[in-house]
Amino acid sequence: MAAEGSVGLVTANLEHFADPLALRNGRVLPSFELVVETYGELNAARSNAVLICHALSGNHHAAGRYSVDDQKPGWWDLMIGPGKPFDTRRFFVVSLNNIGGCDGSTGPASINPDSGVPWGPDFPQIHVSDWVQSQAMLADRLGIDIWAAVIGGSLGGMQALQWAAQYPERVRNCVVLAAAPKLTAQNIAFNEIARHAILTDPDWHSGHYSRQNAVPTRGLALARMVGHLTYMSADGMSDKFGREIRENDTDMGSEDEVVFQVESYLRYQGSQFSTRFDANTYVLMTRALDYFDIAGDFGGDLTRAMSEITARTLVISFSSDWRFAPARSKEIVNALISANREVTYAEIVTDGGHDAFLLDHPDYSGLLSAWMRQVTV
């Protein structure tokens, strides 16, 4: 029996698409597969479907557990379930692992039908608009003509924004969390540092590491450490770690010894990530993030891009997020206002940094709940 507020035990499904997917860069995937989870029930009118778009390291497992012994629920279990902001008593919630991912959907680790070996670094570069196109094909498969809402944070928020502009007739409501209309040079630089850590790992083998039975774990761990550091805030890190020495460390020891709690935490995060995430996928996803520019097809005019949107839109930023600062969200909001579009904006005061969109905060969850209650189904 599911615990109160939980979607309970869930199952991931594999959807195969035999039709080709023409990509933004001119290449074509002859076929592809998406791993999908759904929560709640699709109503008779098929009007209550909500799409959850994941961020860089996310996947399809957004809520619930796979077994009674599963120690960790889906990555957004705080927000999805009965009585939660994305209330599964009202909504049919759809979550998927994007193309190019490493959790079951077609990606670099999949077999290239032309060569019979894994794609590796030869997998075509994906853009956010390609993800949205594949998600539209999934919606067609599920019989969903119009999403009641499309929702995402960070890179997921960029997908939500792209959905609303690319398929305005198919999105009634749009929720954009901790996102930006495009990356700054500083953000691109952070992504390049992370990629460089991977590309210079001796086990990288030009991306064909699987052929060598190798994994560039050191580079991937360092990439994660750099990325994770930018997702936190200075105040949040000080509150959590300060300058605390790791337990049982009574002196400084050798130069290579982990001494401070924050060092131990970052190394743990890097180590865990390097054993579950594919390096080629990390490179591909960060480049998709770099290439995103919602106004790119409109001569750089963000207001023109936002004029394509007909959805009621909610934009939320977080005060301590310096990766995608509130000013970046305000660019989206101001462009929507200039385009005479309906938009609601809020800045949540928190020391959670960029990752705050994944965390429990009463003002944040309360706002999402109130806004989603106004979504008609």
ROLOKE-790251 format. One record per residue (C-alpha): x, y, z; residue in three letters. Coordinates in pm, 1 decimal. Example, Ala and Ser with C-alpha at 12.3 -4.5 7.8 and 13.67 -1.06 7.14 Angstrom:
<vovexs>
<vovex u="1230.0" v="-450.0" w="780.0" rest="ALA"/>
<vovex u="1367.0" v="-106.0" w="714.0" rest="SER"/>
</vovexs>
This chain:
<vovexs>
<vovex u="0.0" v="0.0" w="0.0" rest="MET"/>
<vovex u="138.5" v="342.2" w="-93.7" rest="ALA"/>
<vovex u="230.7" v="581.0" w="186.2" rest="ALA"/>
<vovex u="21.5" v="896.8" w="216.8" rest="GLU"/>
<vovex u="125.4" v="1142.6" w="-52.9" rest="GLY"/>
<vovex u="320.9" v="882.0" w="-247.1" rest="SER"/>
<vovex u="248.2" v="747.3" w="-594.0" rest="VAL"/>
<vovex u="361.7" v="410.6" w="-456.1" rest="GLY"/>
<vovex u="539.0" v="146.6" w="-661.2" rest="LEU"/>
<vovex u="605.7" v="244.4" w="-1021.5" rest="VAL"/>
<vovex u="723.8" v="77.1" w="-1340.4" rest="THR"/>
<vovex u="927.2" v="222.9" w="-1624.1" rest="ALA"/>
<vovex u="811.2" v="148.1" w="-1978.3" rest="ASN"/>
<vovex u="1014.0" v="140.8" w="-2300.0" rest="LEU"/>
<vovex u="855.2" v="311.3" w="-2600.3" rest="GLU"/>
<vovex u="1002.1" v="227.2" w="-2943.0" rest="HIS"/>
<vovex u="960.8" v="473.2" w="-3230.7" rest="PHE"/>
<vovex u="1023.0" v="327.9" w="-3575.8" rest="ALA"/>
<vovex u="979.3" v="663.5" w="-3749.7" rest="ASP"/>
<vovex u="1295.8" v="866.8" w="-3815.3" rest="PRO"/>
<vovex u="1370.6" v="1175.8" w="-3610.0" rest="LEU"/>
<vovex u="1518.5" v="1461.7" w="-3812.7" rest="ALA"/>
<vovex u="1753.3" v="1657.4" w="-3587.0" rest="LEU"/>
<vovex u="1827.8" v="2026.9" w="-3582.2" rest="ARG"/>
<vovex u="2187.5" v="1969.3" w="-3695.3" rest="ASN"/>
<vovex u="2069.7" v="1799.0" w="-4015.8" rest="GLY"/>
<vovex u="2134.6" v="1441.6" w="-3908.5" rest="ARG"/>
<vovex u="1861.1" v="1179.8" w="-3872.2" rest="VAL"/>
<vovex u="1803.1" v="911.4" w="-3611.5" rest="LEU"/>
<vovex u="1642.9" v="626.4" w="-3808.8" rest="PRO"/>
<vovex u="1457.3" v="510.7" w="-3497.3" rest="SER"/>
<vovex u="1479.0" v="564.0" w="-3123.7" rest="PHE"/>
<vovex u="1353.5" v="451.1" w="-2784.4" rest="GLU"/>
<vovex u="1236.3" v="646.0" w="-2481.8" rest="LEU"/>
<vovex u="1204.6" v="519.1" w="-2125.2" rest="VAL"/>
<vovex u="888.9" v="660.7" w="-1967.5" rest="VAL"/>
<vovex u="713.3" v="661.3" w="-1631.5" rest="GLU"/>
<vovex u="358.8" v="782.6" w="-1570.2" rest="THR"/>
<vovex u="175.3" v="860.6" w="-1246.3" rest="TYR"/>
<vovex u="-199.2" v="905.0" w="-1201.4" rest="GLY"/>
<vovex u="-467.3" v="835.2" w="-1460.1" rest="GLU"/>
<vovex u="-536.0" v="998.5" w="-1794.8" rest="LEU"/>
<vovex u="-894.7" v="1123.4" w="-1791.7" rest="ASN"/>
<vovex u="-1152.6" v="1041.2" w="-2058.0" rest="ALA"/>
<vovex u="-1105.3" v="1378.1" w="-2227.6" rest="ALA"/>
<vovex u="-725.1" v="1330.1" w="-2224.6" rest="ARG"/>
<vovex u="-701.3" v="1684.8" w="-2093.3" rest="SER"/>
<vovex u="-518.4" v="1635.5" w="-1761.1" rest="ASN"/>
<vovex u="-171.8" v="1533.5" w="-1882.3" rest="ALA"/>
<vovex u="135.2" v="1706.1" w="-1734.9" rest="VAL"/>
<vovex u="486.3" v="1665.3" w="-1876.2" rest="LEU"/>
<vovex u="790.2" v="1675.5" w="-1648.2" rest="ILE"/>
<vovex u="1115.9" v="1765.6" w="-1828.3" rest="CYS"/>
<vovex u="1435.1" v="1664.8" w="-1651.1" rest="HIS"/>
<vovex u="1758.1" v="1858.8" w="-1602.6" rest="ALA"/>
<vovex u="2109.0" v="1760.9" w="-1707.7" rest="LEU"/>
<vovex u="2160.9" v="1460.8" w="-1479.4" rest="SER"/>
<vovex u="1794.8" v="1368.2" w="-1433.6" rest="GLY"/>
<vovex u="1595.3" v="1085.6" w="-1586.9" rest="ASN"/>
<vovex u="1250.1" v="932.9" w="-1614.3" rest="HIS"/>
<vovex u="1229.4" v="821.7" w="-1249.4" rest="HIS"/>
<vovex u="1071.5" v="1134.2" w="-1103.2" rest="ALA"/>
<vovex u="847.8" v="983.1" w="-833.0" rest="ALA"/>
<vovex u="765.6" v="668.0" w="-641.6" rest="GLY"/>
<vovex u="977.3" v="359.8" w="-579.7" rest="ARG"/>
<vovex u="1049.2" v="47.1" w="-779.4" rest="TYR"/>
<vovex u="1010.9" v="-193.5" w="-486.1" rest="SER"/>
<vovex u="921.2" v="-189.5" w="-116.7" rest="VAL"/>
<vovex u="1293.4" v="-220.4" w="-43.6" rest="ASP"/>
<vovex u="1387.1" v="76.7" w="-261.6" rest="ASP"/>
<vovex u="1564.3" v="322.2" w="-32.2" rest="GLN"/>
<vovex u="1542.2" v="623.0" w="-260.2" rest="LYS"/>
<vovex u="1233.9" v="759.6" w="-438.3" rest="PRO"/>
<vovex u="1229.5" v="942.1" w="-771.8" rest="GLY"/>
<vovex u="1420.8" v="1269.7" w="-799.1" rest="TRP"/>
<vovex u="1108.7" v="1492.3" w="-767.2" rest="TRP"/>
<vovex u="906.1" v="1280.1" w="-528.9" rest="ASP"/>
<vovex u="861.8" v="1589.4" w="-310.0" rest="LEU"/>
<vovex u="644.2" v="1747.2" w="-577.9" rest="MET"/>
<vovex u="461.3" v="1457.3" w="-745.7" rest="ILE"/>
<vovex u="184.8" v="1256.6" w="-579.4" rest="GLY"/>
<vovex u="-155.3" v="1280.6" w="-411.3" rest="PRO"/>
<vovex u="-192.9" v="1618.3" w="-242.3" rest="GLY"/>
<vovex u="142.3" v="1745.6" w="-371.1" rest="LYS"/>
<vovex u="186.3" v="2035.2" w="-617.8" rest="PRO"/>
<vovex u="159.1" v="1798.5" w="-914.6" rest="PHE"/>
<vovex u="-135.4" v="1619.1" w="-766.1" rest="ASP"/>
<vovex u="-182.9" v="1273.7" w="-918.1" rest="THR"/>
<vovex u="-545.9" v="1271.0" w="-804.1" rest="ARG"/>
<vovex u="-602.2" v="1539.7" w="-1070.0" rest="ARG"/>
<vovex u="-318.1" v="1503.5" w="-1316.3" rest="PHE"/>
<vovex u="-170.0" v="1231.5" w="-1534.4" rest="PHE"/>
<vovex u="201.7" v="1300.7" w="-1495.3" rest="VAL"/>
<vovex u="448.0" v="1188.5" w="-1763.7" rest="VAL"/>
<vovex u="824.9" v="1175.5" w="-1709.8" rest="SER"/>
<vovex u="1084.5" v="1043.5" w="-1953.2" rest="LEU"/>
<vovex u="1457.3" v="997.5" w="-2003.8" rest="ASN"/>
<vovex u="1558.4" v="1219.3" w="-2295.0" rest="ASN"/>
<vovex u="1726.9" v="1098.8" w="-2611.9" rest="ILE"/>
<vovex u="2100.5" v="1101.5" w="-2554.4" rest="GLY"/>
<vovex u="2050.8" v="998.0" w="-2192.3" rest="GLY"/>
<vovex u="2206.5" v="701.0" w="-2020.1" rest="CYS"/>
<vovex u="1909.5" v="554.7" w="-1836.4" rest="ASP"/>
<vovex u="1756.4" v="342.8" w="-2109.9" rest="GLY"/>
<vovex u="1660.0" v="586.8" w="-2383.9" rest="SER"/>
<vovex u="1855.4" v="584.7" w="-2708.6" rest="THR"/>
<vovex u="2191.9" v="747.8" w="-2647.8" rest="GLY"/>
<vovex u="2568.3" v="711.6" w="-2684.2" rest="PRO"/>
<vovex u="2568.6" v="373.8" w="-2509.4" rest="ALA"/>
<vovex u="2304.9" v="236.0" w="-2751.2" rest="SER"/>
<vovex u="2396.2" v="28.5" w="-3053.6" rest="ILE"/>
<vovex u="2448.7" v="222.2" w="-3375.4" rest="ASN"/>
<vovex u="2244.2" v="27.0" w="-3632.9" rest="PRO"/>
<vovex u="2495.1" v="113.7" w="-3906.8" rest="ASP"/>
<vovex u="2800.0" v="-23.1" w="-3723.8" rest="SER"/>
<vovex u="2662.7" v="-278.2" w="-3479.9" rest="GLY"/>
<vovex u="2864.0" v="-124.0" w="-3192.0" rest="VAL"/>
<vovex u="2776.1" v="146.8" w="-2937.9" rest="PRO"/>
<vovex u="2744.0" v="497.4" w="-3079.4" rest="TRP"/>
<vovex u="2984.7" v="644.4" w="-2825.3" rest="GLY"/>
<vovex u="3103.2" v="991.3" w="-2931.4" rest="PRO"/>
<vovex u="2951.2" v="939.7" w="-3278.8" rest="ASP"/>
<vovex u="2600.5" v="985.4" w="-3140.3" rest="PHE"/>
<vovex u="2455.6" v="1296.4" w="-3306.9" rest="PRO"/>
<vovex u="2453.3" v="1615.3" w="-3105.7" rest="GLN"/>
<vovex u="2107.6" v="1678.5" w="-2965.1" rest="ILE"/>
<vovex u="1947.0" v="2020.5" w="-2921.7" rest="HIS"/>
<vovex u="1665.4" v="2114.8" w="-2684.9" rest="VAL"/>
<vovex u="1427.6" v="2146.3" w="-2981.6" rest="SER"/>
<vovex u="1506.8" v="1782.7" w="-3072.3" rest="ASP"/>
<vovex u="1404.9" v="1669.3" w="-2725.9" rest="TRP"/>
<vovex u="1081.1" v="1862.8" w="-2757.3" rest="VAL"/>
<vovex u="1012.3" v="1706.8" w="-3097.5" rest="GLN"/>
<vovex u="1065.8" v="1355.7" w="-2957.8" rest="SER"/>
<vovex u="843.4" v="1440.0" w="-2660.6" rest="GLN"/>
<vovex u="572.3" v="1552.9" w="-2903.4" rest="ALA"/>
<vovex u="598.2" v="1213.1" w="-3072.0" rest="MET"/>
<vovex u="558.6" v="1051.8" w="-2729.6" rest="LEU"/>
<vovex u="250.9" v="1266.8" w="-2664.7" rest="ALA"/>
<vovex u="104.4" v="1146.0" w="-2995.0" rest="ASP"/>
<vovex u="173.4" v="786.5" w="-2888.6" rest="ARG"/>
<vovex u="-7.4" v="845.7" w="-2559.1" rest="LEU"/>
<vovex u="-301.5" v="1015.4" w="-2730.3" rest="GLY"/>
<vovex u="-229.7" v="1353.6" w="-2572.7" rest="ILE"/>
<vovex u="-308.5" v="1641.4" w="-2807.5" rest="ASP"/>
<vovex u="-257.2" v="1919.5" w="-2553.4" rest="ILE"/>
<vovex u="-59.2" v="1921.1" w="-2229.0" rest="TRP"/>
<vovex u="-240.0" v="2072.2" w="-1932.5" rest="ALA"/>
<vovex u="109.4" v="2185.0" w="-1829.5" rest="ALA"/>
<vovex u="473.4" v="2137.2" w="-1925.3" rest="VAL"/>
<vovex u="712.2" v="2179.3" w="-1633.2" rest="ILE"/>
<vovex u="1086.2" v="2174.4" w="-1577.5" rest="GLY"/>
<vovex u="1377.5" v="2313.2" w="-1382.0" rest="GLY"/>
<vovex u="1716.8" v="2425.4" w="-1515.2" rest="SER"/>
<vovex u="1769.8" v="2245.6" w="-1848.3" rest="LEU"/>
<vovex u="1418.6" v="2107.8" w="-1795.5" rest="GLY"/>
<vovex u="1287.8" v="2464.1" w="-1770.2" rest="GLY"/>
<vovex u="1447.7" v="2541.2" w="-2103.1" rest="MET"/>
<vovex u="1260.2" v="2246.3" w="-2252.1" rest="GLN"/>
<vovex u="933.8" v="2374.4" w="-2103.8" rest="ALA"/>
<vovex u="998.0" v="2717.1" w="-2257.5" rest="LEU"/>
<vovex u="1088.3" v="2556.9" w="-2591.9" rest="GLN"/>
<vovex u="768.5" v="2349.9" w="-2581.1" rest="TRP"/>
<vovex u="554.8" v="2660.8" w="-2529.4" rest="ALA"/>
<vovex u="722.0" v="2840.5" w="-2821.3" rest="ALA"/>
<vovex u="762.9" v="2543.7" w="-3057.8" rest="GLN"/>
<vovex u="417.9" v="2390.4" w="-3009.2" rest="TYR"/>
<vovex u="202.4" v="2673.7" w="-2866.9" rest="PRO"/>
<vovex u="-119.2" v="2497.4" w="-2965.7" rest="GLU"/>
<vovex u="-22.0" v="2196.4" w="-2752.7" rest="ARG"/>
<vovex u="61.4" v="2368.1" w="-2420.6" rest="VAL"/>
<vovex u="-201.6" v="2532.4" w="-2199.6" rest="ARG"/>
<vovex u="29.7" v="2609.5" w="-1906.3" rest="ASN"/>
<vovex u="407.5" v="2635.0" w="-1875.2" rest="CYS"/>
<vovex u="623.7" v="2626.5" w="-1560.1" rest="VAL"/>
<vovex u="985.0" v="2744.4" w="-1592.2" rest="VAL"/>
<vovex u="1203.8" v="2698.3" w="-1283.5" rest="LEU"/>
<vovex u="1561.0" v="2823.7" w="-1230.6" rest="ALA"/>
<vovex u="1621.7" v="2865.1" w="-1603.1" rest="ALA"/>
<vovex u="1744.0" v="3119.6" w="-1856.5" rest="ALA"/>
<vovex u="1674.1" v="3213.9" w="-2220.0" rest="PRO"/>
<vovex u="2035.8" v="3118.0" w="-2300.1" rest="LYS"/>
<vovex u="2363.0" v="3060.6" w="-2118.7" rest="LEU"/>
<vovex u="2609.0" v="3333.9" w="-2031.1" rest="THR"/>
<vovex u="2972.7" v="3303.0" w="-2134.7" rest="ALA"/>
<vovex u="3055.3" v="3219.5" w="-1772.3" rest="GLN"/>
<vovex u="2810.8" v="2929.0" w="-1771.5" rest="ASN"/>
<vovex u="2950.6" v="2795.7" w="-2098.0" rest="ILE"/>
<vovex u="3297.7" v="2824.5" w="-1946.7" rest="ALA"/>
<vovex u="3198.3" v="2614.3" w="-1644.4" rest="PHE"/>
<vovex u="3057.8" v="2348.6" w="-1877.0" rest="ASN"/>
<vovex u="3378.9" v="2351.6" w="-2082.6" rest="GLU"/>
<vovex u="3591.7" v="2301.9" w="-1771.4" rest="ILE"/>
<vovex u="3377.5" v="2002.4" w="-1677.2" rest="ALA"/>
<vovex u="3401.0" v="1857.6" w="-2028.1" rest="ARG"/>
<vovex u="3776.3" v="1916.6" w="-2036.2" rest="HIS"/>
<vovex u="3813.6" v="1709.7" w="-1720.2" rest="ALA"/>
<vovex u="3648.8" v="1419.5" w="-1904.4" rest="ILE"/>
<vovex u="3823.4" v="1466.9" w="-2238.7" rest="LEU"/>
<vovex u="4167.6" v="1470.6" w="-2075.2" rest="THR"/>
<vovex u="4110.5" v="1157.9" w="-1865.4" rest="ASP"/>
<vovex u="4352.3" v="886.8" w="-1985.8" rest="PRO"/>
<vovex u="4057.4" v="646.0" w="-1997.6" rest="ASP"/>
<vovex u="3857.6" v="868.9" w="-2234.1" rest="TRP"/>
<vovex u="3999.2" v="705.0" w="-2550.5" rest="HIS"/>
<vovex u="3841.4" v="971.2" w="-2774.0" rest="SER"/>
<vovex u="3501.9" v="869.8" w="-2637.3" rest="GLY"/>
<vovex u="3536.4" v="505.3" w="-2738.4" rest="HIS"/>
<vovex u="3620.5" v="391.4" w="-2385.5" rest="TYR"/>
<vovex u="3370.8" v="104.1" w="-2395.8" rest="SER"/>
<vovex u="3581.1" v="-61.7" w="-2667.8" rest="ARG"/>
<vovex u="3875.1" v="-54.3" w="-2426.5" rest="GLN"/>
<vovex u="3667.4" v="-181.7" w="-2132.3" rest="ASN"/>
<vovex u="3750.8" v="146.9" w="-1962.2" rest="ALA"/>
<vovex u="3551.0" v="425.9" w="-1798.5" rest="VAL"/>
<vovex u="3684.2" v="781.9" w="-1752.9" rest="PRO"/>
<vovex u="3573.1" v="786.7" w="-1390.0" rest="THR"/>
<vovex u="3832.4" v="1039.6" w="-1273.5" rest="ARG"/>
<vovex u="3733.7" v="1296.9" w="-1532.1" rest="GLY"/>
<vovex u="3363.4" v="1235.8" w="-1482.6" rest="LEU"/>
<vovex u="3398.3" v="1264.2" w="-1104.9" rest="ALA"/>
<vovex u="3585.0" v="1594.3" w="-1140.1" rest="LEU"/>
<vovex u="3324.2" v="1721.5" w="-1386.3" rest="ALA"/>
<vovex u="3052.9" v="1643.4" w="-1134.4" rest="ARG"/>
<vovex u="3245.2" v="1813.6" w="-853.9" rest="MET"/>
<vovex u="3280.2" v="2131.6" w="-1060.8" rest="VAL"/>
<vovex u="2914.9" v="2120.7" w="-1165.4" rest="GLY"/>
<vovex u="2784.4" v="2043.7" w="-818.2" rest="HIS"/>
<vovex u="2984.5" v="2329.6" w="-671.9" rest="LEU"/>
<vovex u="2809.1" v="2574.2" w="-905.7" rest="THR"/>
<vovex u="2466.8" v="2437.7" w="-807.7" rest="TYR"/>
<vovex u="2518.9" v="2532.9" w="-440.8" rest="MET"/>
<vovex u="2536.7" v="2877.3" w="-281.9" rest="SER"/>
<vovex u="2818.2" v="3016.8" w="-67.2" rest="ALA"/>
<vovex u="2582.2" v="3063.9" w="229.9" rest="ASP"/>
<vovex u="2434.6" v="2718.5" w="184.9" rest="GLY"/>
<vovex u="2779.4" v="2560.0" w="181.2" rest="MET"/>
<vovex u="2886.8" v="2758.5" w="487.5" rest="SER"/>
<vovex u="2573.0" v="2655.2" w="675.4" rest="ASP"/>
<vovex u="2616.7" v="2290.7" w="580.6" rest="LYS"/>
<vovex u="2993.0" v="2251.8" w="612.4" rest="PHE"/>
<vovex u="3160.9" v="2565.4" w="743.7" rest="GLY"/>
<vovex u="3524.9" v="2475.3" w="792.7" rest="ARG"/>
<vovex u="3444.1" v="2154.7" w="976.6" rest="GLU"/>
<vovex u="3710.8" v="1888.5" w="983.3" rest="ILE"/>
<vovex u="3600.1" v="1542.2" w="883.8" rest="ARG"/>
<vovex u="3539.8" v="1316.3" w="1181.5" rest="GLU"/>
<vovex u="3849.5" v="1125.9" w="1298.4" rest="ASN"/>
<vovex u="4085.6" v="1371.3" w="1123.9" rest="ASP"/>
<vovex u="4287.6" v="1523.1" w="1407.4" rest="THR"/>
<vovex u="4569.2" v="1672.8" w="1202.2" rest="ASP"/>
<vovex u="4622.8" v="1792.6" w="850.9" rest="MET"/>
<vovex u="4790.4" v="1469.6" w="740.4" rest="GLY"/>
<vovex u="4932.6" v="1443.6" w="390.5" rest="SER"/>
<vovex u="4854.7" v="1693.9" w="118.1" rest="GLU"/>
<vovex u="4631.7" v="1441.6" w="-62.9" rest="ASP"/>
<vovex u="4430.5" v="1347.4" w="243.9" rest="GLU"/>
<vovex u="4069.0" v="1465.1" w="260.8" rest="VAL"/>
<vovex u="4042.1" v="1685.5" w="566.8" rest="VAL"/>
<vovex u="3746.4" v="1924.4" w="543.0" rest="PHE"/>
<vovex u="3387.8" v="1800.7" w="536.6" rest="GLN"/>
<vovex u="3320.3" v="1988.6" w="213.7" rest="VAL"/>
<vovex u="3609.3" v="1805.2" w="45.2" rest="GLU"/>
<vovex u="3472.0" v="1471.1" w="155.9" rest="SER"/>
<vovex u="3123.6" v="1565.9" w="36.4" rest="TYR"/>
<vovex u="3238.2" v="1675.6" w="-310.6" rest="LEU"/>
<vovex u="3455.4" v="1368.0" w="-358.3" rest="ARG"/>
<vovex u="3164.7" v="1146.4" w="-257.3" rest="TYR"/>
<vovex u="2933.2" v="1321.8" w="-503.2" rest="GLN"/>
<vovex u="3189.5" v="1283.6" w="-779.8" rest="GLY"/>
<vovex u="3254.0" v="917.9" w="-704.1" rest="SER"/>
<vovex u="2884.2" v="828.0" w="-694.9" rest="GLN"/>
<vovex u="2811.6" v="1014.1" w="-1017.4" rest="PHE"/>
<vovex u="3102.5" v="855.8" w="-1206.2" rest="SER"/>
<vovex u="2962.8" v="507.3" w="-1145.8" rest="THR"/>
<vovex u="2610.1" v="578.4" w="-1269.5" rest="ARG"/>
<vovex u="2637.7" v="836.8" w="-1547.1" rest="PHE"/>
<vovex u="2783.0" v="795.5" w="-1895.3" rest="ASP"/>
<vovex u="3065.9" v="1032.2" w="-1990.6" rest="ALA"/>
<vovex u="2953.0" v="1071.0" w="-2353.3" rest="ASN"/>
<vovex u="2606.4" v="1159.0" w="-2229.2" rest="THR"/>
<vovex u="2751.6" v="1423.8" w="-1997.8" rest="TYR"/>
<vovex u="2943.0" v="1581.1" w="-2285.8" rest="VAL"/>
<vovex u="2635.6" v="1572.9" w="-2511.5" rest="LEU"/>
<vovex u="2398.2" v="1714.3" w="-2248.1" rest="MET"/>
<vovex u="2623.9" v="2003.4" w="-2150.3" rest="THR"/>
<vovex u="2668.8" v="2098.6" w="-2514.6" rest="ARG"/>
<vovex u="2290.5" v="2094.4" w="-2562.8" rest="ALA"/>
<vovex u="2273.1" v="2331.6" w="-2267.4" rest="LEU"/>
<vovex u="2536.4" v="2557.8" w="-2423.5" rest="ASP"/>
<vovex u="2361.8" v="2566.9" w="-2762.7" rest="TYR"/>
<vovex u="2018.0" v="2656.0" w="-2625.3" rest="PHE"/>
<vovex u="1896.7" v="3002.9" w="-2725.2" rest="ASP"/>
<vovex u="1520.2" v="3043.4" w="-2734.3" rest="ILE"/>
<vovex u="1555.0" v="3367.1" w="-2932.4" rest="ALA"/>
<vovex u="1809.2" v="3227.0" w="-3177.7" rest="GLY"/>
<vovex u="1553.8" v="3171.8" w="-3453.1" rest="ASP"/>
<vovex u="1415.3" v="3523.2" w="-3405.3" rest="PHE"/>
<vovex u="1723.7" v="3729.6" w="-3472.1" rest="GLY"/>
<vovex u="1808.0" v="3730.5" w="-3102.5" rest="GLY"/>
<vovex u="1483.8" v="3915.5" w="-3021.6" rest="ASP"/>
<vovex u="1350.3" v="3750.7" w="-2704.5" rest="LEU"/>
<vovex u="1019.9" v="3938.5" w="-2718.0" rest="THR"/>
<vovex u="955.2" v="3803.5" w="-3068.7" rest="ARG"/>
<vovex u="1031.1" v="3452.9" w="-2944.1" rest="ALA"/>
<vovex u="796.7" v="3491.9" w="-2646.5" rest="MET"/>
<vovex u="522.0" v="3623.6" w="-2873.8" rest="SER"/>
<vovex u="491.3" v="3267.1" w="-3005.6" rest="GLU"/>
<vovex u="373.3" v="3151.8" w="-2664.1" rest="ILE"/>
<vovex u="2.0" v="3134.1" w="-2584.1" rest="THR"/>
<vovex u="33.9" v="2934.7" w="-2260.6" rest="ALA"/>
<vovex u="-24.9" v="3079.5" w="-1917.0" rest="ARG"/>
<vovex u="328.3" v="3084.1" w="-1777.5" rest="THR"/>
<vovex u="480.6" v="3064.8" w="-1430.6" rest="LEU"/>
<vovex u="847.9" v="3159.5" w="-1389.9" rest="VAL"/>
<vovex u="1024.8" v="3098.5" w="-1058.3" rest="ILE"/>
<vovex u="1380.6" v="3192.7" w="-965.2" rest="SER"/>
<vovex u="1578.3" v="3140.0" w="-645.5" rest="PHE"/>
<vovex u="1762.2" v="3422.0" w="-468.7" rest="SER"/>
<vovex u="2092.0" v="3235.4" w="-413.4" rest="SER"/>
<vovex u="2109.3" v="3075.2" w="-758.2" rest="ASP"/>
<vovex u="2418.3" v="3226.6" w="-919.9" rest="TRP"/>
<vovex u="2431.4" v="2968.1" w="-1200.4" rest="ARG"/>
<vovex u="2097.4" v="3092.3" w="-1338.9" rest="PHE"/>
<vovex u="2047.8" v="3409.3" w="-1137.9" rest="ALA"/>
<vovex u="1703.8" v="3568.1" w="-1087.9" rest="PRO"/>
<vovex u="1797.8" v="3834.8" w="-1341.5" rest="ALA"/>
<vovex u="1798.9" v="3566.0" w="-1611.3" rest="ARG"/>
<vovex u="1444.3" v="3458.9" w="-1521.8" rest="SER"/>
<vovex u="1338.8" v="3823.8" w="-1527.1" rest="LYS"/>
<vovex u="1460.3" v="3845.9" w="-1887.5" rest="GLU"/>
<vovex u="1202.8" v="3579.7" w="-1976.7" rest="ILE"/>
<vovex u="931.9" v="3750.5" w="-1771.2" rest="VAL"/>
<vovex u="996.9" v="4094.9" w="-1918.3" rest="ASN"/>
<vovex u="990.6" v="3954.8" w="-2271.3" rest="ALA"/>
<vovex u="658.8" v="3779.9" w="-2203.1" rest="LEU"/>
<vovex u="515.0" v="4105.4" w="-2066.0" rest="ILE"/>
<vovex u="642.9" v="4296.0" w="-2370.0" rest="SER"/>
<vovex u="472.6" v="4035.4" w="-2588.8" rest="ALA"/>
<vovex u="146.4" v="4086.4" w="-2392.6" rest="ASN"/>
<vovex u="149.0" v="3730.1" w="-2265.5" rest="ARG"/>
<vovex u="9.3" v="3607.5" w="-1932.8" rest="GLU"/>
<vovex u="292.3" v="3545.2" w="-1687.1" rest="VAL"/>
<vovex u="337.7" v="3507.7" w="-1312.0" rest="THR"/>
<vovex u="678.8" v="3553.8" w="-1154.3" rest="TYR"/>
<vovex u="821.3" v="3481.9" w="-810.0" rest="ALA"/>
<vovex u="1167.8" v="3484.3" w="-657.2" rest="GLU"/>
<vovex u="1202.5" v="3239.6" w="-369.3" rest="ILE"/>
<vovex u="1437.9" v="3353.8" w="-93.8" rest="VAL"/>
<vovex u="1657.6" v="3056.2" w="-6.7" rest="THR"/>
<vovex u="2021.4" v="2957.9" w="41.5" rest="ASP"/>
<vovex u="1965.7" v="2641.5" w="-163.9" rest="GLY"/>
<vovex u="2143.2" v="2775.9" w="-473.1" rest="GLY"/>
<vovex u="2056.7" v="2645.2" w="-818.6" rest="HIS"/>
<vovex u="1950.9" v="2310.1" w="-672.5" rest="ASP"/>
<vovex u="1675.0" v="2482.9" w="-473.8" rest="ALA"/>
<vovex u="1421.4" v="2385.6" w="-740.1" rest="PHE"/>
<vovex u="1470.0" v="2024.1" w="-625.1" rest="LEU"/>
<vovex u="1444.2" v="2097.0" w="-252.3" rest="LEU"/>
<vovex u="1165.3" v="2129.2" w="1.4" rest="ASP"/>
<vovex u="1074.7" v="2492.2" w="73.2" rest="HIS"/>
<vovex u="728.8" v="2594.0" w="202.1" rest="PRO"/>
<vovex u="700.7" v="2912.6" w="-6.5" rest="ASP"/>
<vovex u="810.1" v="2729.3" w="-320.2" rest="TYR"/>
<vovex u="586.6" v="2424.6" w="-282.5" rest="SER"/>
<vovex u="297.9" v="2641.7" w="-165.1" rest="GLY"/>
<vovex u="323.5" v="2863.3" w="-473.0" rest="LEU"/>
<vovex u="342.1" v="2566.0" w="-708.5" rest="LEU"/>
<vovex u="40.8" v="2404.9" w="-540.1" rest="SER"/>
<vovex u="-167.7" v="2723.0" w="-560.3" rest="ALA"/>
<vovex u="-74.4" v="2783.6" w="-923.7" rest="TRP"/>
<vovex u="-141.9" v="2424.9" w="-1029.2" rest="MET"/>
<vovex u="-483.8" v="2430.5" w="-860.2" rest="ARG"/>
<vovex u="-578.5" v="2695.8" w="-1117.5" rest="GLN"/>
<vovex u="-486.8" v="2464.0" w="-1404.4" rest="VAL"/>
<vovex u="-814.2" v="2340.8" w="-1551.5" rest="THR"/>
<vovex u="-845.0" v="1981.1" w="-1662.7" rest="VAL"/>
</vovexs>
